Amino acid sequence: MLINMNKSFTLTLLLFSLSVFANEGYDLHKESCLECHTAPHNKDFYTRDDRKVKDLSQLRGQVSRCTGFFRVGWFPEEEKSVVDYLNENYYKFKE
């Protein structure tokens, strides 16, 4: 019984953590990225034919370049949460 409760607790904690990181990516993107970009940031912006980012590696690189250039001060896990947010909601690149 105790083992099943621990598994349930662990699973609940994992799901909660994933939702927190997903929200963190959204919040960080909204606070830091949209301040500089003037185009409407919707599905069309991220999925247009002439976009520069063509795969997940380039997306990671672009987020990293922006955070470095603008001295945003994010930790690697915060960059990852923004990359994950953008990929899950717009780009949909495969690993």
C-alpha positions as CSV (number, residue, x, y, z in Angstrom):
1,M,0.0,0.0,0.0
2,L,2.8,2.4,0.9
3,I,4.6,1.7,-2.3
4,N,1.5,2.5,-4.4
5,M,1.1,5.8,-2.5
6,N,4.7,6.7,-3.1
7,K,4.3,5.9,-6.9
8,S,1.1,8.0,-7.0
9,F,2.8,10.9,-5.2
10,T,5.8,10.7,-7.5
11,L,3.6,10.7,-10.6
12,T,1.6,13.6,-9.3
13,L,4.7,15.6,-8.4
14,L,6.1,14.9,-11.9
15,L,3.0,16.0,-13.6
16,F,2.8,19.2,-11.5
17,S,6.5,19.9,-12.3
18,L,5.9,19.5,-16.0
19,S,3.0,22.0,-15.9
20,V,5.1,24.5,-13.9
21,F,7.9,24.3,-16.4
22,A,5.4,24.7,-19.3
23,N,3.9,27.8,-17.6
24,E,7.4,29.0,-16.8
25,G,8.3,28.9,-20.6
26,Y,5.2,30.8,-21.4
27,D,5.8,33.4,-18.7
28,L,9.5,33.9,-19.6
29,H,8.7,34.2,-23.3
30,K,6.0,36.7,-22.6
31,E,8.2,38.8,-20.2
32,S,11.5,38.7,-22.1
33,C,11.0,37.8,-25.7
34,L,7.9,39.7,-26.7
35,E,9.4,42.9,-25.4
36,C,11.9,43.0,-28.3
37,H,10.0,41.4,-31.1
38,T,7.4,43.8,-32.7
39,A,5.6,41.3,-35.0
40,P,2.5,39.6,-33.6
41,H,3.7,36.4,-32.0
42,N,1.2,33.8,-33.0
43,K,1.2,30.5,-34.9
44,D,1.7,32.3,-38.2
45,F,4.8,34.1,-37.0
46,Y,6.6,30.9,-35.9
47,T,5.4,28.7,-38.7
48,R,5.8,31.0,-41.7
49,D,7.7,29.6,-44.8
50,D,10.6,32.1,-44.5
51,R,11.4,31.4,-40.9
52,K,15.1,31.1,-39.9
53,V,14.6,28.2,-37.4
54,K,14.2,24.9,-39.3
55,D,14.8,22.3,-36.5
56,L,15.0,21.9,-32.7
57,S,18.8,22.4,-32.6
58,Q,18.4,25.8,-34.4
59,L,15.6,26.7,-32.0
60,R,17.8,26.0,-29.0
61,G,20.6,28.0,-30.6
62,Q,18.3,31.0,-31.3
63,V,16.9,31.1,-27.8
64,S,20.5,30.8,-26.4
65,R,21.8,33.6,-28.7
66,C,18.9,35.9,-27.7
67,T,19.4,35.4,-24.0
68,G,23.1,35.9,-24.3
69,F,22.9,39.0,-26.6
70,F,20.3,40.7,-24.5
71,R,21.8,39.5,-21.2
72,V,18.5,38.1,-20.0
73,G,20.2,36.1,-17.3
74,W,18.3,32.8,-17.6
75,F,19.6,29.6,-16.2
76,P,19.9,26.7,-18.7
77,E,16.7,25.1,-17.4
78,E,14.8,28.4,-18.1
79,E,16.1,28.5,-21.6
80,K,15.0,24.9,-22.0
81,S,11.5,25.8,-20.7
82,V,11.2,28.5,-23.3
83,V,12.4,26.2,-26.1
84,D,10.0,23.5,-24.9
85,Y,7.1,26.1,-24.8
86,L,7.9,27.3,-28.3
87,N,8.3,23.9,-29.7
88,E,5.2,22.4,-28.1
89,N,3.0,25.3,-29.1
90,Y,4.3,26.4,-32.5
91,Y,7.2,24.6,-34.1
92,K,6.4,21.0,-33.2
93,F,9.9,19.7,-34.2
94,K,10.8,16.1,-33.4
95,E,13.6,15.3,-31.0
